[in-house]
Amino acid sequence: MINTKEQIIKYFQSGVKDQKNFKIGIEHEKFLFDNKNNKRINYTKIKEMFSALLEFGWNPILEKDNIIGLSKGEKNITLEPGNQIELSGEKLNNIHEACAESQDYLFELKQVTKKINISIVSSGFDPISKLNEIPNNPKQRYKLMTKDMPLGGELSLDMMYRTCGTQLNIDYSSEKDFVKKFKIVNSIVPISIALFANSSIVEKKKSNYLSYRSKVWQNTSRGGLPKLFLEDLNFEKYADFVMNFQILFIQEKERYISGQKYRFKDFMNGSVDEINNRLPNENDLSTHLSTIFTENRLKKYIELRSMDTCGWDCLCAGPAFNVGLLYGNLDEVYDLISRWDKDKIINAYLEAPKKGFNTELMGKNLLYWASTLLDLSRKGLENRDVLNKSNKNETLFLRHLQKVIDNKTTNADHMINKFSKNENLSELYDK
């Protein structure tokens, strides 16, 4: 049972790994549309798709006899609130392996979607549907979240039903290593938003944002970029943050109970009447950590969550960019961001979804900082010098970002140009 802050600190300490055992985990989401009507697919179609994927060696994950995901080895495909699907990949050794995993998954997905007449859309925000047009599914927790989330953030339902992101999970070798990495990943959030912006079309119109997804996450309950995260935040301070954070829900056997009235410390004090005042266990702590929707967060590893989903051309670029900075060149990057002013980072964070590279930070625009960080990342990947079968290192995955910076044109800009020409919905689908 967990009833002291020290136990939460120990939980974070148990994530410490030797540097040679550092892993990379990638998660990415996709929208799925029915070609018959250009509408998001319903749960019946999801079941058909999951059934077809079983032929590729996936196994069903059930909740109350409903299929809500698939697993294969240590990989999972999970079902999001509006029937977006997410691949949670295995923990792998390098970007070559992680990218190959994504390639295999997308190959399987494309075979199946073609067969059952579905199109994939790789965008940070649904470019077509209105919120009230999106079907749901029987996954239990989403019912409670749909009711409670809008109370704390006006765009929370848009986040649940209309956004897709790419997430990277990385390790730390000590508390000190965590402090540096966490400060870096939070300080560079505005640059991540600008560089990976890919959600400019909303309800078939230009949204006047480059990353509308980021705008939505800034107005989502339990989301955002707390100023605290831009400090040297150690395990104890993060434990305090977690204990004082409101609970979203508590899972009690097969029931989900709203946590609206409680903070996690109330749970630890045995003050939750609805569950007979029982104390939280490690699963309850893990659920609580997973329902804090900040731009980055800590579990037994660090989750980076500020990138819009994108197509194959850039899927591996975001993970490669961050791995170069955090695994290959940590001290130089930390030295750079340590000079940045916290208020200016927050200001850039708020402006980046709309202004993209034209956002100012510390007297320079985000294009300048993106270019600077890309050079530091390349240096980091060269330091790692992990080669594929063709003797190429991981820097090959940065090509897409180099193009973005050279042309000053993001995926969001391309989408505006492509779609504005003829407003043809098929321009929004993955080819």
N, C-alpha and C positions, 0 to 999 in steps of 0.2 A: 504493500500500500504506500501511497505517496502523501506524506503529511508534513514534510519539511522542505524548505528551500534547498537545503544541501542535497536532497535526493534528486532535485531537478538539475542542479549543477553537475552531479555525478552522471546523470543521463547524458548531458552534453559532453562531459569528459570521456564517456565510453565511445564517442565517435572519433577520438584521436587515432590517427593512423601514421605509421611510418611513411615517410615521403615516397619510398620505393613501391609502396602499396596503394598510392593515390589512384582513384578511379574517376571515370567520367560517366555520368548518367544523363541521357537526353530524353525529354518528354516533348511531344508536339501534338497539336490538335488539328483536326480538319472538319470543315463543314461538308455536309453531303446533301445533294439536291436530286430530286426525282426529275428525270429528263422529260417525263410526260407533261409536267405542269410548271416546271421551274420553281417548285416549292421544296422546302426542307423536308427530308424524309421522315415518315412517322415510325412508331415503334414496330409496327408489323414489318416494315421494310428493313428495319435494323435486325430483327430476328432472322429474316431471310438472308441478310448479308452475313451475320455471324454464323449461320448454319453453313453457308458456302465456304467461309474461312476455315471451318473445321477440317476441310480436305487438305489444308496446308499444315496440319499438325497442331492447330490451336485446340484448347480444351475450354468448355463452357464454365463461366463463373455464375452461380445462381444466387438469387435472394428471393425467398418465399416462392420457389418454383419459376421465377422469372429470370431469363438470361439477362445479366447486366454487364457482362464483359467476357473476355477471353484471356487465357494464359498459355504461355509456351515457355518452358524453362523458367527463367527469372523475368521474362517480359510479360507485360499485361496490356491488353486493349481495354480501356474503360469507357463507360458511357457517361457523357456529360448531360446537363439538364435539358438542353434543347436537341438532344440526339447528335451533338458533335461527338466525334470519337477521338480518344487520345491514346497514343502509344507511350507507355512508360517503359523505356528500354532497360536492358541489363546494365550493370555497372561494368564498364569496359576500360581497357588500359590506355587507349589513345584515340585520336580523332579518326584515324584510318578505320579502326574497328567500329567505332560509333556510327560513322558515315555508311559503312557497309551494312550495318544492321538496319538503318533507316531505308537504305536502297532496297534491301530484301523485302522489308515490310511494305514499301510503296509498290513494289512489283506485285506482291500478293493482292494488295488492296485494289490495284488497277485491274487485275484479272477478274476479280469478283464484281467490282462496280460496273465494268463493261458488260458482264454477263447479265446483271439484273437492272441495267439501264439507269445507273446513277452517275452523276458527275461530282467530282471533288472540287471544292473551292479552298485554296490556301490563302486566306486573308485574315488580318487581325480582327476584323469586324464583318459580320454578315452584310454584304453589299446590296442585298435584294429585299430581304423580308422585313415586314413590320413585326413588332414584338408580339402582337396578338395573333399573328399567323403561325407562330412557331409551336409545333406539337411538343408534348412532354412525354415522359415514360414512367414506368412504375417504380423506379428506384426510390426507396422510402425517404431518405434524408432530404431529397429535393422538395418534397411537399412542405416540410417544415421550413426549409430555407426560403422557399418562395413566399411564405407568409411573413417570416421574421426579418429577412435581409433588407427590404425596402425601408424599414423603420430607422436604419442607421445610415442610409446613403441613397440618394434619389435615383441613381442609375444602376442600382444593384441587380435588378432583373435583367437589364441589358447585359451586364457582366455575365450573368449565369447563362443566358439563352442566346446571346449574339456575339460573344467574343471567342477568339482562339489565339493561343500563344505558343511560343517555344520556350521551354524551360531547361536550364542546365543545373545539374547537381554536382557539387565539387567537395573535396575533402580538406581537412586541416590536420597539421601534424602536432599542434599544441594549442593551448589557449592563446598564446601570443600570436601564433600563425593565424588563428581564427580572427583575432582582433584586427589584424592588418587586412585580411581578405574581406572581412565584412565592411570595413570602412571604405575600401576601394569600390566594392560592388555597389554600395549605396551612393557613393560620390559620383560614380559615372552613369547613374540611371538616366540623366537627361541626354547623355550622348547615345546610350543604348536606344532610347526612344527615337531619337532623330535618325540614327544609322539604320535601324531595322523597321522604320515606319512603313506599314503596308496595310493601311485601313483608311483610305481617303474617300471611298464611295459608301454612302449610307442610304438605304431605301431608294436605290437606283439614281441617286443624285450626288453631285460633289458635296462633301460635308463641310468644306473649308477647314478641314483638319487633315494633316498627313497621317497621324496616328489617332484615329477616333477611339480605338481601343484604349489607348493610354488615358484619354480624357475620361472615358467611362470608369476605368479603374481608379482614377483620382476621386471619383464621386460614388465609390462603392463602400458599403458598410465594411468595416474591419480592414480597409485597404490603405493605400497611400505610402508616403515616405516620412516616417516619424523623424523629427530633428535629432532625437536620441541616437538614431542609427548612423548619424554622421560623426558621432564622437567615437572615442576609443572604448567600444562596448565589450565588456568581458562577459564570461558565463554568468556571473552573479547578477550583473545589471540586466542581462537578457532574461534571467530567471525572474527577477522582480517585475519586468515588463510582462512576462507571460502570466504570472500570478495575479496581476492587477487587470488583466485583459478579460473582458466579458466572455462567457462561454456561449458558443453558438448552439450546440446541442449535446446531450449526453445519451449515449447508446446503452440501453438497459435490456439485455437479451435481444429480442427482436423489435423492441420499441425505441423510438427516438423522442427524447423529451427536450423541450425548449429550454435554453440556458439564459433567456432574456433577463431573468432576475438576479443572475449570479455571476460573480467573478471566479476565476479558478481557485483563488485562495479560500473562497466560501466552500467549495467542493473539498479542499484539503482540510478544512476545519470541521467537516461532517455536518454542514448546514443545509444540505439539499434534501428537503422533506420528501420530494416526489420519488426518491430512490431509497427511502428509509435511512437517510443520513449516512449511507455507506461512503467510504473514502475512495478516491480515484486510484486506479492501478496504472501500470505503464501504458496499456492500450488507451486509457482515457487521456493520458498526457499526450500521447502520439496524435490522437484525434484532435485535441485542442490545438496543438502546434500546426496541424494541417488545415485548420480553419481560421488561421490568422492570415489575412490576404494581402499583407504588405508587399511592396515591390520585391523585397528579398526576405528570406526568413531562415531560421536555424532549426534543424531537427538534430540528427546525429551527423549531419552534413549541411552544407549551405546550399539553399535553392535560389537561383537567379531567375527572376520572373518578369523582366521588363521588355521582352522582345515580342513583336507581332509575329504570328505564324507567317511563313512564306513558302514559296514553291521550291522545287528541287534545286534551282540555281543557288539558293542562299541558305538552305536548311542546315548545312554543315558549317557555314561561315560564322554564325553567332557563337556556337560552342568553340570553334577554333580560335576566334578572336579572344574570348574570355580565358581559355586555357593558356594561350600564349602569355597573357598578362599575369594570371594568378599562379600558374604552375611553373612558368618559364622565366618570369622577369619581375617577381613580386616587389623586391626592394626598390627598384628604380621607379616602378609605377606608384608605390606608396609614397615615395619621396615627392613625386609630382603632385599627387592629389592632396597631400598634407598641407600644401600652401593655399588651398582653396577655402574660401569663406563659406560657412554653413548656410547663411541666409541667401547668398548668391546661388548656391546649388539648389536650394528649395525654389527660388524664383525661376531659375532655368528649368527645373522640373515642371513647374506649372505652365511655362510658356512653350516647352518643346513639342507637345502634341500638335500645336497649331503652326508654330513658326519653324519647326524642324531645324535645319542647319543654320538658319538665320537667328536663332536664339543666342543671346550673349551670356557668357560666363567668364568672369574675371577679365573683362576687357577684350576678350576674343570671342569669335563665333564658334558654334559647335562643330562646324566643318573643320576648323583649325584643330580643335581638341580631338575630333574623330581621327584626323590624319596623324596627329602626334601619337595617339594611343595605338593606331594600327601599326605604326613603325615599331613601337615598343612591344607589341604583340608578336610581330614578325621576328624580332630579335629573340623573344622568349621561345618561340617555336623552333628557331634555329638552335638555341641553347639546348632544347630538349632532344633535337636531332633524332626523332623517331621516324624510321624509314618504312615505306611500303615495299611491295615486291618489285616495283620499278625503281627502287632506290630514291624515291622522292620523299622529302619530309613533309610535315603537316602544314607548312606555309602555302602549299598548293590550294588549301581551302580558303585562303584569304583573297583569292583573285576577284571574287564577286565584290567584296568590300572595296578593293582598290579601284575597281571600275566605278562604283557608286561615288567614291570621293573624287576621282579624276573628272567625272562627268557632272558632279554636284547634283546627281539625279538618283533619288531613291526608288524603291519598288512602288511607293505611293505615287510618286510623280508619273511613273510609267503607266500605272493604272488609270490615273486621271487622263493622260494623253490618249491611251488606247480606247477607253470607254467614251470619252467626250466626242471622238470622231463620229461614231455611229450609234452610240448608246445600245449596242447589241449585247444582250446578256451573256452570250456565249464567250465574249471577250473576258468575262470574269472567271470562267471555269479553267481548271488546270488542263493543259493540253497533254 
